[in-house]
């Protein structure tokens, strides 16, 4: 008998990784909304690709959902006002990751008046992809790749599987979990829209097994009569870090491997974060683009950990003031503890792909000092990409670009697993980032 092509079976084994203490303290608490901030600072670069150019001027009145930035470049995504008020400044600002971007400063009027929005007219694949672009959607769980580019499968490639990523394997973060519980029908509506206009045969909604309530919610909706053709399956995955990374998720869900230097489409897959799928559905129904984010705020310095729905561009300092602090934090991270970025200042804004703010006391973020490598090989055994972090770190110390390239440094996803398992507490993932800088500089000199 021919095997059912839509049968999910069990998740496939993936290499490396590690079990994390999850600290999902906010998973059971309903999200709350941040009061309207006094000002927002909306960057024109919140995506991979070309930055947007402001299409407003100082003094202009704007409403929620008005477009304030765009670009003619093929890889970019428009940016919209997250509040109503007046544009009070346009100038460069250093963001949380250290990059400098033009920001549009809006002084709010407190009214949160919405623009004159209408749902987009979508009738076919082309109009669907144009609508996705106009929504301003980018990857909300990672690097911020424009969603309309991701969904536009290159000519000559065939995609048969959409993977909806609900792994959320980082400690503390629960925003995607709450999206499923609070906006489950938006998730499924977004899934059906992608199926309808891109004609993808199969959808696997991939959820780590430590979220049984999310699995139950999604299965109830996926089993409804709305799933014409019975193409949607919910696939529970082992709770393991970094299960949510694209290449790892594809391997676990389908058994396929993305070739070195390739994209998910090379393995017949598209991967979308669950919050992005839900936001897409909202845009198709209402015309409201991406203007807010659900952000997990937690850490031992936080008085009331919770998920907060925040206008994009809100200063992180206002978010921390809203949840309250037990004491002044020693370290504030944008993102999770494994891949998050330590902030130099909390005056930087929330951006599109920001999914967590973690504030830690000195005791909560204390790290042992590094000591010499004991060559135990744990970093090699746990690396999900099968790399040799200790070899790459040595090559970085020597600034040996040839050794970095030959040992496949560019396949490193900077997940931090190597540093987490190192008994000598070596800053291995930082070495990987420095090494990539060495390769970029070599490439620049060649070019």
C-alpha positions as CSV (number, residue, x, y, z in Angstrom):
1,X,0.0,0.0,0.0
2,X,1.3,3.5,-0.9
3,X,2.2,5.5,2.1
4,X,0.0,8.6,2.7
5,X,2.1,11.5,1.6
6,X,0.5,13.7,4.2
7,X,1.2,11.4,7.1
8,X,3.5,13.1,9.5
9,X,4.8,10.1,11.5
10,X,7.2,10.8,14.3
11,X,9.7,13.6,14.4
12,X,13.1,12.7,13.0
13,X,16.2,12.7,15.0
14,X,18.4,15.7,14.7
15,X,22.1,16.0,15.7
16,X,23.4,17.8,18.8
17,X,21.5,20.4,20.8
18,X,20.7,20.3,24.5
19,X,17.8,20.3,26.9
20,X,17.3,23.7,28.5
21,X,15.6,24.7,31.7
22,X,12.7,26.4,30.1
23,X,11.5,28.9,32.8
24,X,8.2,29.5,30.9
25,X,6.9,31.6,33.7
26,X,4.4,33.6,31.6
27,X,2.9,30.7,29.5
28,X,-0.4,30.6,31.5
29,X,-0.9,34.4,31.8
30,X,-3.1,36.3,29.3
31,X,-1.3,39.0,27.4
32,X,-1.7,42.6,28.5
33,X,-1.5,45.8,26.4
34,X,1.0,48.6,27.1
35,X,-0.6,52.0,27.7
36,X,0.1,54.4,24.8
37,X,3.7,55.6,25.1
38,X,4.5,59.3,25.0
39,X,6.8,58.8,22.0
40,X,7.8,56.0,19.7
41,X,11.0,55.7,17.6
42,X,10.4,53.6,14.5
43,X,13.5,52.4,12.7
44,X,13.6,52.3,8.9
45,X,15.7,49.1,9.0
46,X,13.9,46.3,10.7
47,X,14.5,43.6,8.1
48,X,17.2,42.0,6.1
49,X,17.7,43.9,2.8
50,X,17.6,47.6,1.9
51,X,16.5,50.1,4.5
52,X,13.3,52.1,3.9
53,X,13.2,55.8,3.1
54,X,10.8,57.9,5.2
55,X,7.8,59.0,3.3
56,X,6.7,61.4,6.0
57,X,8.2,64.8,7.1
58,X,8.5,66.4,10.5
59,X,5.2,67.9,11.4
60,X,3.1,65.4,9.5
61,X,0.1,63.9,11.3
62,X,-0.1,60.1,11.2
63,X,-2.5,57.5,12.3
64,X,-2.1,53.8,13.3
65,X,-1.4,51.9,10.1
66,X,-0.2,54.8,7.9
67,X,2.8,54.0,5.8
68,X,5.8,56.0,7.0
69,X,8.7,54.3,5.2
70,X,9.2,52.2,2.0
71,X,11.8,51.3,-0.6
72,X,11.9,50.4,-4.3
73,X,14.6,47.7,-3.6
74,X,13.4,44.1,-4.3
75,X,14.4,42.9,-0.8
76,X,12.7,45.3,1.7
77,X,9.4,45.7,3.6
78,X,7.4,48.8,4.2
79,X,7.1,50.3,7.7
80,X,4.0,51.8,9.3
81,X,3.0,54.1,12.2
82,X,2.2,52.2,15.3
83,X,0.5,55.1,17.1
84,X,-1.4,58.2,16.1
85,X,0.2,61.7,16.6
86,X,2.7,63.9,14.8
87,X,6.1,63.2,13.4
88,X,8.5,65.1,15.7
89,X,11.9,64.0,14.3
90,X,13.7,62.0,11.7
91,X,17.3,61.2,12.5
92,X,19.9,58.4,12.9
93,X,19.8,56.2,16.1
94,X,22.0,53.3,17.3
95,X,19.6,50.3,17.8
96,X,19.9,47.4,20.2
97,X,22.1,45.3,18.0
98,X,24.6,48.1,17.4
99,X,23.5,49.0,13.9
100,X,22.6,52.6,13.1
101,X,19.3,53.3,11.4
102,X,17.2,56.3,10.5
103,X,14.2,56.5,12.9
104,X,10.9,58.3,12.6
105,X,10.1,59.8,16.0
106,X,6.3,60.2,16.6
107,X,4.9,62.2,19.5
108,X,1.6,60.4,20.3
109,X,-1.7,62.1,20.8
110,X,-3.0,59.3,23.0
111,X,-6.0,58.6,20.7
112,X,-4.7,55.7,18.7
113,X,-6.8,56.7,15.7
114,X,-6.5,54.2,12.9
115,X,-5.9,55.1,9.2
116,X,-8.6,54.5,6.6
117,X,-7.8,50.9,6.1
118,X,-9.5,48.3,3.8
119,X,-8.7,44.6,3.4
120,X,-6.5,44.0,0.3
121,X,-8.1,42.7,-2.9
122,X,-6.5,39.2,-3.2
123,X,-7.6,37.0,-6.1
124,X,-4.5,35.1,-7.1
125,X,-0.9,34.3,-6.2
126,X,0.5,37.7,-7.5
127,X,-2.0,39.8,-5.6
128,X,-1.5,37.7,-2.5
129,X,2.3,38.3,-2.6
130,X,1.7,42.0,-3.1
131,X,-0.6,42.0,-0.1
132,X,2.0,40.2,2.0
133,X,4.5,42.9,1.1
134,X,2.2,45.7,1.9
135,X,1.5,44.2,5.3
136,X,5.1,45.0,6.3
137,X,5.6,41.4,7.5
138,X,9.1,40.1,8.1
139,X,10.3,37.0,9.9
140,X,9.2,37.6,13.5
141,X,11.2,34.8,15.2
142,X,14.6,35.4,13.7
143,X,16.6,37.7,11.4
144,X,13.7,39.7,9.9
145,X,13.7,38.3,6.3
146,X,10.8,39.9,4.4
147,X,7.9,37.5,4.3
148,X,6.9,38.2,0.7
149,X,10.3,37.2,-0.5
150,X,10.2,34.0,1.6
151,X,6.8,33.0,0.1
152,X,7.8,33.8,-3.5
153,X,9.3,30.4,-4.4
154,X,12.1,30.8,-6.9
155,X,11.5,29.5,-10.4
156,X,12.7,25.9,-10.8
157,X,12.1,25.0,-7.1
158,X,9.1,23.1,-5.8
159,X,7.7,23.5,-2.3
160,X,5.4,20.8,-1.0
161,X,5.5,21.6,2.8
162,X,4.7,24.7,4.9
163,X,6.2,24.4,8.4
164,X,4.6,26.7,10.9
165,X,7.2,27.2,13.7
166,X,5.8,27.1,17.2
167,X,8.9,25.5,18.7
168,X,9.8,28.6,20.8
169,X,12.7,26.6,22.4
170,X,14.5,29.6,24.1
171,X,14.1,29.8,27.9
172,X,11.6,32.4,29.2
173,X,10.0,33.2,25.8
174,X,6.3,32.4,25.5
175,X,4.9,35.0,23.0
176,X,4.3,32.4,20.3
177,X,2.6,30.1,22.8
178,X,0.2,32.8,23.8
179,X,-0.4,33.7,20.1
180,X,-1.7,30.1,19.7
181,X,-3.9,30.3,22.8
182,X,-5.2,33.8,22.2
183,X,-5.3,34.1,18.4
184,X,-5.6,30.5,17.3
185,X,-8.2,31.1,14.6
186,X,-6.0,33.8,13.1
187,X,-3.2,31.3,12.9
188,X,-5.4,28.8,11.0
189,X,-6.9,31.5,8.8
190,X,-3.4,32.6,7.8
191,X,-2.5,29.0,7.1
192,X,-5.5,28.5,4.9
193,X,-4.7,31.7,3.0
194,X,-1.2,30.5,2.2
195,X,-2.6,27.1,1.1
196,X,-5.2,28.7,-1.1
197,X,-2.9,31.2,-3.0
198,X,0.4,29.3,-3.1
199,X,-1.2,25.8,-3.6
200,X,1.1,24.0,-1.1
201,X,0.0,20.4,-0.5
202,X,0.9,20.0,3.1
203,X,1.2,22.1,6.3
204,X,2.9,20.8,9.5
205,X,2.4,23.0,12.6
206,X,5.5,22.1,14.7
207,X,5.0,22.5,18.4
208,X,7.4,21.5,21.2
209,X,5.8,18.8,23.4
210,X,6.1,21.0,26.5
211,X,3.1,23.1,25.2
212,X,0.2,20.5,25.5
213,X,-2.4,23.2,25.7
214,X,-1.2,24.8,22.4
215,X,-1.1,21.3,20.8
216,X,-4.7,20.7,21.9
217,X,-5.9,24.1,20.7
218,X,-4.3,23.7,17.2
219,X,-5.5,20.2,16.8
220,X,-9.1,21.2,17.5
221,X,-8.9,23.9,14.8
222,X,-7.0,21.8,12.3
223,X,-9.6,19.1,12.6
224,X,-12.4,21.5,11.8
225,X,-14.3,21.5,8.5
226,X,-12.3,24.6,7.4
227,X,-9.4,22.3,6.5
228,X,-10.6,21.4,3.1
229,X,-8.6,18.5,1.8
230,X,-7.2,17.5,5.2
231,X,-3.8,19.1,4.5
232,X,-3.0,20.5,8.0
233,X,-1.3,18.4,10.7
234,X,0.0,19.3,14.1
235,X,3.4,17.7,14.8
236,X,4.6,17.6,18.4
237,X,8.4,17.9,18.7
238,X,10.8,16.9,21.4
239,X,11.6,19.9,23.7
240,X,15.2,20.5,22.8
241,X,17.3,23.6,21.9
242,X,17.7,24.8,19.2
243,X,14.6,23.0,17.8
244,X,13.1,26.2,16.3
245,X,16.1,26.9,14.0
246,X,14.9,26.6,10.4
247,X,17.4,23.9,9.3
248,X,16.8,21.9,12.5
249,X,13.0,22.2,12.2
250,X,13.1,21.0,8.6
251,X,15.2,18.0,9.5
252,X,13.0,17.1,12.5
253,X,9.7,17.5,10.7
254,X,10.5,16.1,7.3
255,X,13.8,14.3,7.5
256,X,15.2,16.5,4.8
257,X,18.4,18.5,5.0
258,X,19.0,22.0,3.6
259,X,22.2,21.9,1.6
260,X,25.1,24.1,2.7
261,X,24.5,27.6,1.6
262,X,21.0,26.7,0.5
263,X,17.5,27.9,1.5
264,X,14.5,26.0,2.9
265,X,13.0,25.9,-0.6
266,X,16.0,23.7,-1.6
267,X,14.5,21.1,0.7
268,X,10.9,21.7,-0.6
269,X,9.9,23.7,2.5
270,X,8.8,27.2,3.6
271,X,9.2,28.0,7.3
272,X,7.0,30.7,8.9
273,X,6.9,31.8,12.5
274,X,3.4,31.3,14.0
275,X,3.0,34.9,15.0
276,X,3.8,36.0,11.4
277,X,1.0,33.6,10.1
278,X,-1.5,35.2,12.6
279,X,-0.5,38.7,11.6
280,X,-0.9,37.9,8.0
281,X,-4.5,36.8,8.6
282,X,-5.2,40.0,10.5
283,X,-3.9,42.1,7.5
284,X,-6.0,40.1,5.0
285,X,-9.1,40.6,7.1
286,X,-8.7,44.2,8.1
287,X,-5.9,45.9,6.2
288,X,-4.1,46.6,9.5
289,X,-0.3,46.1,8.8
290,X,2.3,45.0,11.3
291,X,2.3,47.7,14.0
292,X,2.6,45.9,17.3
293,X,4.4,42.9,18.9
294,X,3.7,40.5,21.7
295,X,6.8,40.6,23.8
296,X,7.7,38.4,26.8
297,X,9.2,40.4,29.7
298,X,10.8,38.3,32.3
299,X,14.0,37.7,34.3
300,X,14.8,37.8,38.0
301,X,14.9,41.6,38.1
302,X,11.3,41.9,36.8
303,X,8.5,42.4,39.4
304,X,5.6,41.1,37.2
305,X,6.7,38.9,34.3
306,X,4.2,38.9,31.5
307,X,3.6,39.1,27.8
308,X,2.9,42.6,26.7
309,X,1.4,43.8,23.4
310,X,3.6,46.8,22.5
311,X,3.5,49.3,19.7
312,X,6.6,48.9,17.5
313,X,9.1,51.7,18.3
314,X,8.3,51.9,22.1
315,X,11.4,52.5,24.1
316,X,12.4,49.3,26.1
317,X,12.7,51.5,29.2
318,X,8.9,52.2,29.1
319,X,8.2,48.5,28.8
320,X,10.3,47.7,31.9
321,X,8.7,50.6,33.8
322,X,5.3,49.1,33.0
323,X,6.0,45.6,34.3
324,X,8.1,47.0,37.3
325,X,11.5,46.1,38.5
326,X,12.5,44.6,41.8
327,X,15.9,46.3,41.5
328,X,18.0,47.9,38.8
329,X,19.0,45.2,36.4
330,X,22.7,44.4,35.8
331,X,22.0,43.1,32.3
332,X,19.0,43.5,29.9
333,X,18.7,41.1,26.9
334,X,16.8,41.7,23.7
335,X,15.7,38.1,23.0
336,X,16.3,34.9,24.9
337,X,19.3,34.0,27.0
338,X,20.9,31.8,24.3
339,X,20.7,34.1,21.3
340,X,19.7,37.4,22.8
341,X,21.7,40.6,22.6
342,X,22.8,42.4,25.7
343,X,21.7,46.0,25.5
344,X,24.0,49.0,26.3
345,X,20.9,51.1,27.0
346,X,17.2,50.5,27.4
347,X,16.4,53.7,25.5
348,X,16.4,51.7,22.2
349,X,13.0,50.8,20.7
350,X,11.1,47.5,20.3
351,X,11.4,46.4,16.6
352,X,9.5,44.0,14.4
353,X,11.4,40.8,15.2
354,X,11.8,41.5,18.9
355,X,10.2,38.7,20.9
356,X,11.5,39.1,24.4
357,X,13.1,41.5,26.9
358,X,14.8,39.8,29.8
359,X,16.2,41.8,32.8
360,X,18.6,40.1,35.2
361,X,20.2,41.1,38.5
362,X,23.9,40.7,39.0
363,X,23.3,37.3,40.7
364,X,21.0,36.2,37.9
365,X,23.4,36.9,35.1
366,X,26.8,36.1,36.7
367,X,29.0,33.9,34.5
368,X,32.1,32.0,35.7
369,X,35.4,33.3,34.2
370,X,36.7,31.3,31.2
371,X,39.6,29.0,31.6
372,X,41.8,27.1,29.1
373,X,40.1,24.6,26.8
374,X,40.4,21.1,28.1
375,X,39.7,19.6,24.7
376,X,36.8,17.5,26.0
377,X,34.9,17.7,22.6
378,X,31.5,18.6,24.1
379,X,31.1,21.6,21.8
380,X,31.6,19.2,18.9
381,X,29.2,16.6,20.1
382,X,26.5,19.1,20.8
383,X,26.8,21.4,17.8
384,X,23.5,21.0,15.8
385,X,25.3,21.8,12.6
386,X,28.1,19.2,13.1
387,X,30.8,21.8,13.3
388,X,34.0,21.9,15.5
389,X,33.6,25.1,17.5
390,X,37.0,24.6,19.2
391,X,38.8,24.4,15.9
392,X,36.9,27.5,14.6
393,X,37.7,29.4,17.8
394,X,41.4,28.7,17.3
395,X,41.3,29.8,13.7
396,X,39.6,33.0,14.8
397,X,42.4,33.7,17.3
398,X,44.9,33.3,14.5
399,X,42.7,35.3,12.1
400,X,43.0,32.4,9.7
401,X,40.3,33.1,7.1
402,X,41.2,30.0,5.0
403,X,40.8,27.7,8.0
404,X,37.5,29.4,9.0
405,X,36.1,28.9,5.5
406,X,37.4,25.3,5.1
407,X,35.8,24.4,8.5
408,X,32.4,25.7,7.3
409,X,32.1,28.6,9.7
410,X,29.3,30.2,7.7
411,X,27.0,27.2,8.6
412,X,27.1,28.3,12.2
413,X,23.7,29.6,13.3
414,X,25.2,31.2,16.5
415,X,22.8,29.3,18.6
416,X,25.2,29.3,21.6
417,X,24.9,25.6,22.3
418,X,28.7,25.2,22.2
419,X,29.3,27.9,24.8
420,X,26.5,26.6,27.0
421,X,28.0,23.1,27.3
422,X,31.7,24.2,27.6
423,X,33.0,23.2,31.0
424,X,35.8,25.8,30.6
425,X,33.2,28.5,29.9
426,X,34.9,29.6,26.8
427,X,33.1,32.4,24.8
428,X,32.8,30.2,21.8
429,X,29.8,31.7,20.1
430,X,31.4,35.2,20.4
431,X,34.4,33.7,18.6
432,X,32.1,32.5,15.8
433,X,30.8,36.0,15.3
434,X,34.3,37.5,15.3
435,X,35.3,34.8,12.8
436,X,32.5,35.7,10.5
437,X,33.7,39.3,10.6
438,X,37.1,38.1,9.5
439,X,35.6,36.3,6.5
440,X,33.5,39.4,5.6
441,X,36.6,41.5,5.7
442,X,38.5,39.1,3.4
443,X,35.6,39.0,1.0
444,X,35.5,42.8,1.0
445,X,39.2,43.1,0.2
446,X,38.8,40.6,-2.7
447,X,35.8,42.5,-4.1
